[in-house]
Amino acid sequence: MPYRFILIPLLALTAVYFWYGLSQDSLNPYVILIMVVTAVALFIFKHQINDYFYQIKTPEFSEQEKLFLIDRYTFIKNLSSEEQAIFFEELSRACLLHEFIPMNVSKMYEELKWMVLAPAVRLHVFKEKAIWRRYQRTVIYPHPFITPNVQQVHILERDREDGVLILSEEQLRASFWDSNKYLNPSLYLWCQICIEEKTIPETNFDAAALDQFCKLIYNQSADQIRNYFGFMELSATALILMACTSQEEEIKMHFESLWNQYHLFINPTNHGTNEGRS
């Protein structure tokens, strides 16, 4: 992180000055105070410093990488060329600003970072600084996992208090290569975050209505999706937001009223563009 390039040398300089001042009996308390206050300020404003640095110098995706992602993700393919340019710029910065914690994962390849964060950028979470700064870390397990918070095998989890997402690499990659068969766990997780942080109204589906929705939109029953995620409960609203993001034609065809109600939550600044595509 860029702020560390300033903070770490400053702390080292402070330590050296403190040691030298003590040995020579010539410590200046004002110098120490300035150094400490500067270090604290750097830590407090680290997000702003990192944002500023990467806005000036944002690595660009190659055309091959762009085509690779567009080919795999419908929610990128459906964007206009201008929207795609913004999307890739924000995704590049998001990958630099987000912390990844591999748990027995051999290597954090760049495409794995894209799989985690592309849904967040598409849902405009990256523009919501309060949300983005709350969820700063993602833990990646190689396979489905059990955690102290959820004592059953599952593939996705989040801890709002700690600002941590937890995902399984195996299911991330499966959904990336065959999105028709495997639902995107990262997209579902970020949709849940949007619902909670943006106070998006929940949809009250009964069990039969939820099952019908899942079968028509995802070609799977609610129980199949529930077992796949490893949850006892599903968020109907998260599944609707997922459909508005990646299954536009299906939800427009079968649940037009839900599309009209929810698609603006994922396209807050593109109302005219999306209406033009309808």
Rosetta blueprint (number, residue, H / E / L):
1 M L
2 P H
3 Y H
4 R H
5 F H
6 I H
7 L H
8 I H
9 P H
10 L H
11 L H
12 A H
13 L H
14 T H
15 A H
16 V H
17 Y H
18 F H
19 W H
20 Y H
21 G H
22 L H
23 S H
24 Q H
25 D L
26 S L
27 L L
28 N L
29 P H
30 Y H
31 V H
32 I H
33 L H
34 I H
35 M H
36 V H
37 V H
38 T H
39 A H
40 V H
41 A H
42 L H
43 F H
44 I H
45 F L
46 K H
47 H H
48 Q H
49 I H
50 N H
51 D H
52 Y H
53 F H
54 Y H
55 Q H
56 I H
57 K L
58 T L
59 P L
60 E L
61 F L
62 S L
63 E H
64 Q H
65 E H
66 K H
67 L H
68 F H
69 L H
70 I H
71 D H
72 R H
73 Y L
74 T H
75 F H
76 I H
77 K H
78 N L
79 L L
80 S L
81 S H
82 E H
83 E H
84 Q H
85 A H
86 I H
87 F H
88 F H
89 E H
90 E H
91 L H
92 S H
93 R H
94 A H
95 C H
96 L H
97 L H
98 H L
99 E E
100 F E
101 I E
102 P E
103 M L
104 N L
105 V L
106 S L
107 K L
108 M L
109 Y L
110 E H
111 E H
112 L H
113 K H
114 W H
115 M H
116 V H
117 L H
118 A H
119 P H
120 A H
121 V H
122 R H
123 L L
124 H L
125 V H
126 F H
127 K H
128 E L
129 K H
130 A H
131 I H
132 W H
133 R H
134 R H
135 Y L
136 Q L
137 R E
138 T E
139 V E
140 I E
141 Y E
142 P L
143 H L
144 P L
145 F E
146 I L
147 T L
148 P L
149 N L
150 V L
151 Q L
152 Q L
153 V L
154 H E
155 I L
156 L E
157 E E
158 R E
159 D E
160 R L
161 E L
162 D L
163 G L
164 V E
165 L E
166 I E
167 L E
168 S E
169 E H
170 E H
171 Q H
172 L H
173 R H
174 A H
175 S H
176 F H
177 W H
178 D L
179 S L
180 N L
181 K L
182 Y L
183 L L
184 N L
185 P H
186 S H
187 L H
188 Y H
189 L H
190 W H
191 C H
192 Q H
193 I H
194 C H
195 I H
196 E H
197 E H
198 K L
199 T L
200 I L
201 P L
202 E L
203 T L
204 N L
205 F L
206 D L
207 A H
208 A H
209 A H
210 L H
211 D H
212 Q H
213 F H
214 C H
215 K H
216 L H
217 I H
218 Y H
219 N L
220 Q L
221 S L
222 A H
223 D H
224 Q H
225 I H
226 R H
227 N H
228 Y H
229 F H
230 G L
231 F L
232 M L
233 E L
234 L L
235 S L
236 A H
237 T H
238 A H
239 L H
240 I H
241 L H
242 M H
243 A H
244 C H
245 T H
246 S H
247 Q L
248 E H
249 E H
250 E H
251 I H
252 K H
253 M H
254 H H
255 F L
256 E H
257 S H
258 L H
259 W H
260 N H
261 Q H
262 Y H
263 H H
264 L H
265 F H
266 I H
267 N L
268 P L
269 T L
270 N L
271 H H
272 G H
273 T H
274 N H
275 E H
276 G H
277 R H
278 S L
